[in-house]
Amino acid sequence: MKKAILLIVFFISIFFTSCEEVVDVDLDTAPSKLVIEGAINWQKGTTGAQQTIKLTTTTGYFENVIPTVSEAIVFVKNSAGEQFDFVEVPNSGRYVCNDFKPVIDEQYTLTVISNGNTYTASEIMKSVAPITRMEQNNEGGFTGKDIEVRAFYNDPAGVDNFYLYNYEYSNKITSNYYVDDDKFFQGNEFFSLSDDDELKPGDKINITHYGISKQYYNYMSILVSIAGSNVGGPFQSPPATVKGNIINTTDKSNYPLGYFSLSETDSKTFTIE
């Protein structure tokens, strides 16, 4: 009996000793790719003149710093050939334009020239239905005890519309993104819905609706399904290799990540009562 007990203790000690060993994970390192965060957003009630495009590169899985890309040439042209130059804030990877002219249903073309490669993309600016009212429901969720907030709007009839919703919560670090199309509510009133089951009185929610193209809707559907709805944002570096609408005209095999989009937006802030 004593020998059996000693044998069990011996094997247990070996098990826990092996659990303390450090395991080195050898991850393959792929060549870095350019990431273009090219979201042009025109908030209702503003001129939309100031816009920003950000350039970074992919990096190692365990790296904490995302490398920025400087000294690139960045500009956007409309269908009439009018050019809007984006100038870098020194050594930041942020390229800013202060005289952009947003026009609904206008087609724009982005050009980025960096490290001997030229990247281009074309997209049409989409409108968004204004948020008409906000509504709080204290009996929401699966349990009927969660606080929910809905942001209503009237979807235009006779045309297919696609939406991106963003909910930013004062009690959370991450934002909640999800997409929608009007297939089942075209021409009717509809709403976006909060996704936080820990809301309490006094919490604030900043809600933004984006009008987006069908192509961008498809892209964001894939991105959200990979990362979940609580992502850093559609304009952050993607968590996986999801090809957007930007192509490398110099070397098509060396495609960038990111997306060039143009959206009219509407935002509201709501305080939980």
N, C-alpha and C positions, 0 to 999 in steps of 0.2 A: 504493500500500500504506500509505504514511504517512498519507495523507488518510483512508483507511478506519479506521485505528487511532484517529486523532484524533476521527473521528465517533463511534466506539463509546465512547471515553472521555467525550465530550460528553454522550451520552445516559445513560450510567451515572451521571454527576455529577448530571444533572437528576433521575434516579430517586431517588437517595439524598437529595437536597435536598427533594424532595416528601415523602419518608417522615418527615422531621423536622418537618413542619408540624403544628401543634396543631389537632385536629379537635374542635370543640364539638358535643356531642350534645344536641340539644334534646328533652328528654323532657316528655311531657304530665304535668301535675300534677293528679291526681284529688283530690276532697275527702277529707279524712281521715275514717276510720271508727273507731268504738269497737271495741276488741279486749278481749273478756272471757275471761280464763283461769280458768274455773270448774271446776277439777278437785277433787272431794272424794274423798280417798283414805284408806282405813281399813286401816292396817297391822295384820296379825294379831298378837295379843298386847298391843295397846294399846287405850286407851279411844276413840281417834279423836276426842276432844273438841276438839282444836285444829286448825282448818282455815283455809286462806287462799284468797282470791279476789283476782286482780290485774286492774287496769284500766289499759289503755294506749290509744294511738291509732296508726293507721298514719302513716307519715311518708315523706319523699322517699327515692328510691332511694339517693342518695349521702350521706344523713344518718347520722351515727354514734350519735346519741342517740335513744332511743325515748321519746317524751313519755308521761308518766304522767297519770292522771286522778284528781283529788282532789275532795273534798267531795261524793261521791256517796252515795246511800242504798242499802245492800246488805243483803238478808236472804234467808233460805231458810226455807220452811215445809214441814212434813211433812203427811201426809194427814189428821192429826187437827187441823191448824191451829196446831200449836205452832211458834212463830217463833224463829229463831236469827239474831241480829243480827251482822253483820260490820262492825267498826269500823276505820277507817283508821289505820294507823301514820302520824303526821303527815307530809304532803307526800311520800308514797312511792308512792301508787297501790296499796298492799297493804292489803287489808281482812281483818282477823283475827277469828275467832270462837273463844272458849275454852270453850264449853259445848255444842258440837254433839253430837247423839245419833245415831250411825249404826245403822241397822237393815237387815239384809239383806231384799231384796224390798219395801222400803218406797218409796213414791213421794214425791219431794221437788220443790218448785217454787222456782226462783230468781227474785228480783226485783231489778233494778238500776234506780235512778232517777238520771239524770244529764243536765244541761243541758236540762231540760224534756222529756226523752224517758223512757219507761218500757219496759224490756226484760224479757222473761220467758222461762222455759224449764222444762220438766218432764222428769224422768228417774227411773228406778228404780235403786236400789243393787244391784249384782250381786256375788255371792260369787265366790271363786276357790279352786281346789283347791290345797292346800298343796304346796310343793316337798318331795319326799320324799328325794331323794338327788342328788348331783352326781357327774359322771363325766368324767375327762380322757382324751382320745384323742390320742396323739402321731403318728398316721398319718392325719390328716384332710386335708381340702381336695382340690382337683383333682390336686395333685401327690403326695398321700399323705405329705407331709412336714410339714404344718402341724399346730399344736396346736389342738385343738378342745375345748370344754367344753359339756356337756349338763346341763340342769337338768330332772330328771324329776318328773312328777306323775301322779296317777290321775284321769282325767277322769270325772266323775259320769255314770252311765248314765241313759238315758231322758229326757234333756233336752238341748236345743241350747245349747252353751256357746261363748262368744267370748272371746278372750284378746288382751291387749296385752303384749308382752315388752319390757323395757328392759335393755340391757347397758351398764354404765359401766366403762370400762377405765382403769387407772392410767397406761397409756402413751399415752392419747389425750385430747384436749380435748373432742371431741364424744361424744355418746351414740348408741347404735344402737337404734332402735325398729323393731319389726315386729309385724304382727297375725296371728292364726290363728283358725280355727274347727274344731270337732271333727267335721266331716262324715265324715271318713275314719277317725277313731279313737275315736268316741264309746264311753264306758264302758271304755276301755282305758288302759294306761299310755302316756304320751307325753312329749315333752320340748321345751324351747326350746334353741336352738343359738347359740353365739358366732359372731361375724362379724368376726374380727380375725386376719389371717394373719401378724401380726408378734408374736404372743405368745411370751414366753420365761419361763423359771423365775424366780420372784419377783414377776412381775406379778400384780396383784389385779384381780378382776372383781366388781362389785356387780350382782347380777341381781335384777330385780323383775318379778313376774308380776301383771297386773291382770285382774280379772274385769270384762268390759265388756258393754254391750248390743249388740244387732245393729245398731242405728242408729249407735252410736259406732264399731263395727267398720267399717261402710261409710264413715264420715267419715274415719277414720284410714287406710283403704286408699287413698283418693284422695290424702290429704295426703302419705303416704309415697311414693306413686308420683310425685308432683310433685317432692318435695324429695329423694328418695332416703332410705335407711334411716338415714344418719348426719345426723340433724337435731338442732336445738337442743332439741327436745322437742315433744310434742303440745300442750303448754300454753304454748308460745311463740307469737309473732305468726306467722300462716301466711305462707308465701312467695308465695302467690297468693290470689285471691279464692275461697276455699272456704267456702261457707255452712254453718254449723253448725245447731244446734237452737234457737238463741236468736232470738226475734223482737222487733221494735220495735213495740209495740202502739200507740204514738202516731203513727208514720209508717212503715208497712210497707216502703216503698221504701228507707228509710234503715236497712237491716239492719246489725247488727254482725257482726264476725268472732269466731271462738272457739267454744267448746263447753262446755256444762254436763254434767258426767259424775260418776257416783258409783261407786266401785270398792272392793271389798275387795282388798287386796294382800298378797303374801308376798315377802320378800326374803332373799337369802342372799349371803354374800361368800365368794369362792373364790380361793385363792392357787395359781398355777401351780407345779407341782412339777418 
